Amino acid sequence: MCCIPQRLGQMDICKGVVSLATAAGAICLLYKAIRAGIKCQPPRCSASPICVARECPYPGERARPQEVPTPQVSRVGGPQGGLAVEREQHGRDSGELRRLLNSLECKQDEYAKSMVLHSITRCVYLLESEASACTNDDITLVGSMLDDKDNSVKIQALNALKAFSGIRKFRLKIQEHSIKVLELISTIWDSQLHIAGLRLLNNLPLPDFAHPQLRRVMPALMEILQSDYTLAQVQAARLLSNLAQKNDLLYDILNCQVHSNFLNLFQSTQPGSLLLEVLVFAERLSEGRSSPHYRAVKWHYNEQSVHEAVFGDDSRLADRLLALVIHPEEDVQIQACKVIVSLQCPQDVGVWPSCPPSHSCFSNAE
């Protein structure tokens, strides 16, 4: 019996030793991990398609080993290593954009192609001189990605074309893809694809040869406008506003079928960015239908058309507009007033005070 306390004491001592050993081992592993992380240096030029800003060696130049951390000083006074953007600022071609375009020609999976296109988009925005040095063949290569089976690749290709469209000399070449872009946004119900495609179209002057396709996709554009995704709605309203200024497309827009709650787009609870765009759209429609060219023809509209929803006898647009005159955002207030004026006074009649009341969508009490 006297040995039991001694045994228990020995067991406690053993447990303590084990705990200390375990803690010491954990601390040792943690130290090694931290030490390894400090020693680890990123490669100077990664083969990953995500690598955009890190500088790559010149063609024929051997990549510097990772163990050499000291950069050489260039003639312009800065370190030779660093970002491709820094090289651009110093008037030197980093070759990053060309490397990415070349890699796009190689056979890759969908994720890699998507990342390469994303990197190309960033390079076009950041490396202006390198982007301007690209050719129409490069635009054709990027545009060919619109035929990829993966939606993410299509979206990144649209974003890359949007970036290139900021360079004037490429606009005509990018216009050649407008039919394909319209086909994509009308046949694939994907909000991100809609946003990318519509942003591209809104950044281009649409050619006349695209008008027949625009007539075919008008119902799809109206569906996007009436969807629940604000960013896509804003882009759709902006495109429709531009198309409403085309004489040969105005009737197709006004006669396009919409939902019974179409005027909910003009409710004061909508985001201000969307309200502003749909108000501009309504003003363009009002100006277009009031023009002598359009009024020279007697048009017939469907019962659930845009025309009947906005300008029909049973339309409640006036109520929506009067509520928006006191909207918290000043831009919305001003645009609502512009729509009211355009409804009160057709363009060929004169100034607002002399407009006959028969042209007004508002009652005398209002």
C-alpha positions as CSV (number, residue, x, y, z in Angstrom):
1,M,0.0,0.0,0.0
2,C,2.8,2.4,0.7
3,C,4.1,2.0,-2.9
4,I,0.9,3.4,-4.4
5,P,1.5,7.1,-3.7
6,Q,5.0,6.7,-5.0
7,R,3.7,5.1,-8.3
8,L,1.1,7.9,-8.7
9,G,3.8,10.5,-8.3
10,Q,6.0,8.9,-10.8
11,M,3.1,8.8,-13.3
12,D,2.4,12.5,-12.9
13,I,6.0,13.2,-13.5
14,C,5.9,11.1,-16.7
15,K,2.8,12.9,-17.9
16,G,4.5,16.3,-17.3
17,V,7.5,15.2,-19.2
18,V,5.4,14.0,-22.1
19,S,3.4,17.3,-22.2
20,L,6.6,19.3,-22.2
21,A,8.0,17.2,-25.0
22,T,4.8,17.6,-27.0
23,A,4.8,21.4,-26.6
24,A,8.5,21.6,-27.4
25,G,7.9,19.5,-30.6
26,A,5.0,21.8,-31.6
27,I,7.1,24.9,-31.1
28,C,9.9,23.4,-33.1
29,L,7.6,22.6,-36.0
30,L,6.1,26.1,-35.9
31,Y,9.6,27.6,-35.9
32,K,10.6,25.5,-38.9
33,A,7.5,26.5,-40.8
34,I,8.1,30.2,-40.2
35,R,11.7,29.9,-41.1
36,A,10.9,28.1,-44.3
37,G,8.3,30.8,-45.2
38,I,10.8,33.6,-44.6
39,K,13.4,31.9,-46.8
40,C,10.8,31.1,-49.6
41,Q,11.1,33.6,-52.4
42,P,8.6,33.8,-55.3
43,P,9.9,33.0,-58.7
44,R,10.9,35.9,-60.8
45,C,8.7,34.8,-63.7
46,S,5.9,32.4,-63.0
47,A,4.6,30.1,-65.7
48,S,1.1,30.6,-64.3
49,P,-1.4,32.3,-66.5
50,I,-2.4,34.5,-63.6
51,C,1.1,36.2,-63.6
52,V,0.4,39.6,-65.1
53,A,2.4,42.3,-63.4
54,R,5.6,40.3,-62.6
55,E,8.3,40.8,-65.2
56,C,9.4,38.0,-67.5
57,P,12.8,37.7,-69.1
58,Y,13.4,38.9,-72.6
59,P,13.2,36.4,-75.5
60,G,16.4,34.4,-75.4
61,E,17.3,35.5,-72.0
62,R,17.7,32.8,-69.3
63,A,15.6,33.3,-66.2
64,R,17.5,34.3,-63.2
65,P,17.7,31.6,-60.4
66,Q,15.3,32.0,-57.5
67,E,18.2,32.0,-55.0
68,V,19.6,35.3,-56.3
69,P,17.6,37.9,-54.4
70,T,19.7,41.0,-55.3
71,P,18.2,42.8,-58.4
72,Q,20.5,44.6,-60.8
73,V,20.2,48.4,-61.3
74,S,19.0,49.4,-64.7
75,R,20.2,52.4,-66.7
76,V,17.0,54.3,-65.9
77,G,17.9,54.4,-62.2
78,G,15.5,51.7,-60.9
79,P,15.8,48.0,-60.2
80,Q,15.6,45.8,-63.2
81,G,13.2,43.4,-61.5
82,G,9.7,44.4,-60.4
83,L,6.5,45.1,-62.2
84,A,5.9,45.1,-65.9
85,V,4.0,48.4,-65.3
86,E,7.2,50.0,-64.1
87,R,9.0,49.0,-67.2
88,E,6.1,50.5,-69.2
89,Q,6.6,53.8,-67.4
90,H,10.3,53.7,-68.3
91,G,9.5,53.3,-72.0
92,R,10.5,49.6,-72.1
93,D,8.5,46.7,-73.4
94,S,8.0,44.1,-70.8
95,G,6.7,41.5,-73.3
96,E,4.0,40.4,-70.8
97,L,1.0,41.0,-73.1
98,R,2.7,39.3,-76.0
99,R,3.6,36.3,-73.9
100,L,0.0,36.0,-72.8
101,L,-1.4,36.2,-76.3
102,N,1.1,33.5,-77.4
103,S,0.1,31.3,-74.6
104,L,-3.6,31.7,-75.6
105,E,-2.7,29.9,-78.9
106,C,-1.6,26.8,-76.9
107,K,-4.0,24.0,-76.0
108,Q,-5.2,24.6,-72.5
109,D,-8.1,23.8,-70.3
110,E,-11.0,26.1,-69.7
111,Y,-9.7,27.5,-66.4
112,A,-6.3,28.3,-67.8
113,K,-7.8,30.0,-70.8
114,S,-10.1,32.0,-68.6
115,M,-7.2,33.1,-66.4
116,V,-5.1,34.0,-69.5
117,L,-7.9,36.2,-70.9
118,H,-8.4,37.8,-67.5
119,S,-4.6,38.7,-67.5
120,I,-4.8,40.0,-71.0
121,T,-7.6,42.3,-70.0
122,R,-5.5,43.7,-67.1
123,C,-2.5,44.1,-69.4
124,V,-4.4,46.1,-72.0
125,Y,-5.6,48.5,-69.3
126,L,-2.2,48.8,-67.6
127,L,0.3,48.5,-70.5
128,E,-1.0,51.0,-73.0
129,S,1.9,51.0,-75.4
130,E,2.1,47.2,-75.5
131,A,-1.7,47.0,-76.1
132,S,-1.4,49.6,-79.0
133,A,1.3,47.4,-80.6
134,C,-1.1,44.5,-80.9
135,T,-2.5,43.6,-84.3
136,N,-5.9,42.7,-85.7
137,D,-4.8,39.1,-85.7
138,D,-4.6,39.3,-81.9
139,I,-8.2,40.7,-81.8
140,T,-9.3,37.7,-84.0
141,L,-7.6,35.3,-81.6
142,V,-9.3,36.8,-78.6
143,G,-12.6,36.9,-80.5
144,S,-12.3,33.2,-81.3
145,M,-12.7,32.5,-77.6
146,L,-16.3,33.5,-77.8
147,D,-16.9,30.1,-79.4
148,D,-15.6,28.2,-76.4
149,K,-18.0,25.9,-74.7
150,D,-17.3,27.3,-71.3
151,N,-19.2,30.4,-70.2
152,S,-16.4,31.7,-68.0
153,V,-14.1,31.7,-71.1
154,K,-16.7,33.6,-73.1
155,I,-17.1,36.2,-70.3
156,Q,-13.4,36.8,-70.0
157,A,-13.1,37.1,-73.8
158,L,-15.9,39.7,-73.8
159,N,-14.0,41.6,-71.1
160,A,-10.8,41.5,-73.1
161,L,-12.5,42.8,-76.2
162,K,-14.0,45.5,-74.1
163,A,-10.5,46.5,-73.0
164,F,-9.2,46.5,-76.6
165,S,-12.2,48.6,-77.8
166,G,-10.7,51.5,-75.9
167,I,-8.0,51.6,-78.6
168,R,-9.5,53.3,-81.7
169,K,-7.7,51.3,-84.4
170,F,-9.3,48.1,-83.1
171,R,-12.9,49.2,-83.1
172,L,-13.8,48.2,-86.6
173,K,-12.3,44.8,-86.1
174,I,-14.2,44.3,-82.8
175,Q,-17.4,45.3,-84.5
176,E,-17.1,42.2,-86.6
177,H,-17.9,40.2,-83.5
178,S,-21.1,42.2,-82.6
179,I,-23.4,39.6,-84.2
180,K,-21.8,36.9,-82.1
181,V,-22.1,39.0,-79.0
182,L,-25.8,39.6,-79.6
183,E,-26.3,35.9,-80.2
184,L,-24.6,35.1,-76.9
185,I,-26.6,37.5,-74.7
186,S,-29.9,36.4,-76.3
187,T,-29.4,32.6,-76.1
188,I,-27.5,32.2,-72.7
189,W,-29.2,33.3,-69.5
190,D,-26.2,34.3,-67.5
191,S,-26.2,37.7,-65.7
192,Q,-22.4,38.0,-65.8
193,L,-22.3,37.2,-69.5
194,H,-25.1,39.7,-70.1
195,I,-23.1,42.4,-68.3
196,A,-19.9,41.7,-70.1
197,G,-21.6,41.5,-73.5
198,L,-23.7,44.6,-73.0
199,R,-20.7,46.6,-71.7
200,L,-18.9,45.7,-74.9
201,L,-21.8,46.7,-77.1
202,N,-22.3,50.0,-75.3
203,N,-18.6,50.8,-75.9
204,L,-18.9,50.4,-79.7
205,P,-20.8,52.2,-82.4
206,L,-23.0,49.4,-83.7
207,P,-22.8,49.0,-87.5
208,D,-25.8,49.0,-89.7
209,F,-25.3,45.3,-90.7
210,A,-26.1,44.4,-87.0
211,H,-29.6,46.0,-87.1
212,P,-31.4,42.8,-88.4
213,Q,-29.9,40.9,-85.6
214,L,-30.8,43.6,-83.1
215,R,-34.5,43.3,-84.2
216,R,-34.3,39.5,-83.5
217,V,-32.8,39.9,-80.0
218,M,-35.0,42.8,-78.9
219,P,-37.3,40.5,-76.8
220,A,-34.2,39.2,-75.0
221,L,-33.0,42.7,-74.3
222,M,-36.3,43.6,-72.8
223,E,-36.2,40.5,-70.6
224,I,-32.8,41.5,-69.3
225,L,-34.1,45.0,-68.6
226,Q,-37.0,43.5,-66.6
227,S,-34.7,41.0,-64.7
228,D,-33.7,41.3,-61.1
229,Y,-30.0,41.9,-61.6
230,T,-29.4,45.7,-61.5
231,L,-26.0,45.8,-63.3
232,A,-27.4,43.9,-66.2
233,Q,-30.6,46.0,-66.2
234,V,-28.5,49.2,-66.3
235,Q,-26.5,48.0,-69.3
236,A,-29.6,46.9,-71.1
237,A,-31.4,50.2,-70.6
238,R,-28.3,52.1,-71.8
239,L,-28.1,50.0,-75.0
240,L,-31.9,50.4,-75.6
241,S,-31.6,54.1,-75.2
242,N,-28.9,54.2,-77.9
243,L,-31.0,52.0,-80.2
244,A,-34.1,54.2,-79.7
245,Q,-32.3,57.0,-81.6
246,K,-32.2,54.8,-84.7
247,N,-35.2,55.5,-86.9
248,D,-35.3,52.0,-88.3
249,L,-35.3,50.4,-84.8
250,L,-37.6,52.7,-82.9
251,Y,-40.8,50.9,-83.9
252,D,-39.3,47.5,-83.0
253,I,-38.6,48.8,-79.5
254,L,-41.9,50.4,-79.0
255,N,-43.8,47.3,-80.2
256,C,-41.8,44.9,-78.2
257,Q,-43.8,42.9,-75.7
258,V,-43.2,43.5,-72.0
259,H,-44.6,42.2,-68.7
260,S,-47.7,43.8,-67.1
261,N,-45.5,45.2,-64.3
262,F,-43.1,47.0,-66.7
263,L,-43.6,50.4,-65.0
264,N,-42.2,49.0,-61.8
265,L,-38.9,49.9,-63.3
266,F,-39.9,53.5,-62.6
267,Q,-40.7,53.0,-58.9
268,S,-38.8,55.2,-56.5
269,T,-37.6,52.1,-54.6
270,Q,-35.4,51.1,-57.5
271,P,-31.6,51.9,-57.4
272,G,-30.8,55.4,-58.5
273,S,-28.5,54.1,-61.2
274,L,-31.2,52.0,-62.8
275,L,-33.8,54.8,-62.4
276,L,-31.6,57.2,-64.3
277,E,-31.1,54.9,-67.2
278,V,-34.7,53.9,-67.6
279,L,-35.7,57.6,-67.5
280,V,-33.2,58.4,-70.2
281,F,-34.7,55.5,-72.1
282,A,-38.2,56.9,-71.7
283,E,-37.1,60.3,-72.8
284,R,-35.5,58.9,-76.0
285,L,-38.7,56.9,-76.8
286,S,-40.8,60.0,-76.2
287,E,-38.6,62.1,-78.5
288,G,-38.5,59.5,-81.1
289,R,-42.2,58.9,-81.4
290,S,-42.8,62.7,-81.5
291,S,-40.5,63.3,-84.4
292,P,-42.1,64.2,-87.8
293,H,-40.4,61.3,-89.4
294,Y,-42.0,58.8,-87.1
295,R,-45.4,60.5,-86.9
296,A,-45.6,60.4,-90.7
297,V,-46.6,56.8,-90.5
298,K,-49.6,55.4,-88.6
299,W,-48.3,52.6,-86.4
300,H,-50.1,49.7,-84.7
301,Y,-48.9,48.3,-81.5
302,N,-49.5,45.1,-79.5
303,E,-51.6,45.4,-76.4
304,Q,-48.7,44.6,-74.0
305,S,-46.1,46.5,-75.9
306,V,-43.7,49.1,-74.6
307,H,-45.7,51.8,-76.3
308,E,-48.9,50.8,-74.5
309,A,-47.2,50.4,-71.1
310,V,-45.5,53.9,-71.3
311,F,-47.6,56.0,-73.6
312,G,-51.0,54.1,-73.7
313,D,-54.3,55.6,-72.4
314,D,-54.2,53.3,-69.4
315,S,-50.5,54.0,-68.5
316,R,-49.7,55.1,-65.0
317,L,-46.3,56.5,-66.0
318,A,-47.4,60.0,-64.9
319,D,-47.9,58.8,-61.3
320,R,-44.4,57.3,-61.4
321,L,-42.8,60.4,-62.8
322,L,-44.4,62.8,-60.3
323,A,-43.1,60.6,-57.4
324,L,-39.6,60.7,-58.9
325,V,-39.6,64.5,-59.0
326,I,-39.0,64.4,-55.2
327,H,-36.5,61.6,-55.4
328,P,-33.5,61.9,-53.0
329,E,-31.0,61.9,-55.9
330,E,-30.8,65.1,-57.9
331,D,-29.9,63.4,-61.2
332,V,-33.1,61.3,-61.0
333,Q,-35.2,64.4,-60.3
334,I,-33.8,66.3,-63.2
335,Q,-34.2,63.4,-65.6
336,A,-37.8,62.8,-64.4
337,C,-38.5,66.5,-65.2
338,K,-37.0,66.0,-68.7
339,V,-39.3,63.1,-69.4
340,I,-42.3,65.1,-68.2
341,V,-41.4,67.9,-70.6
342,S,-40.9,65.5,-73.5
343,L,-44.3,64.0,-72.9
344,Q,-46.0,67.4,-72.6
345,C,-44.4,68.9,-75.7
346,P,-43.5,67.0,-78.9
347,Q,-40.4,68.2,-80.6
348,D,-42.1,69.7,-83.6
349,V,-44.6,71.8,-81.6
350,G,-42.4,74.2,-79.9
351,V,-41.7,75.2,-76.3
352,W,-43.5,73.7,-73.4
353,P,-45.9,76.6,-72.5
354,S,-47.3,76.7,-76.0
355,C,-48.0,73.0,-76.3
356,P,-51.7,72.1,-76.8
357,P,-53.1,70.0,-73.9
358,S,-54.1,67.2,-76.3
359,H,-50.4,66.1,-76.4
360,S,-50.1,65.8,-72.7
361,C,-50.1,62.5,-70.8
362,F,-51.1,64.4,-67.6
363,S,-54.5,65.5,-66.5
364,N,-55.4,69.1,-65.8
365,A,-55.4,68.4,-62.1
366,E,-51.9,67.0,-62.2
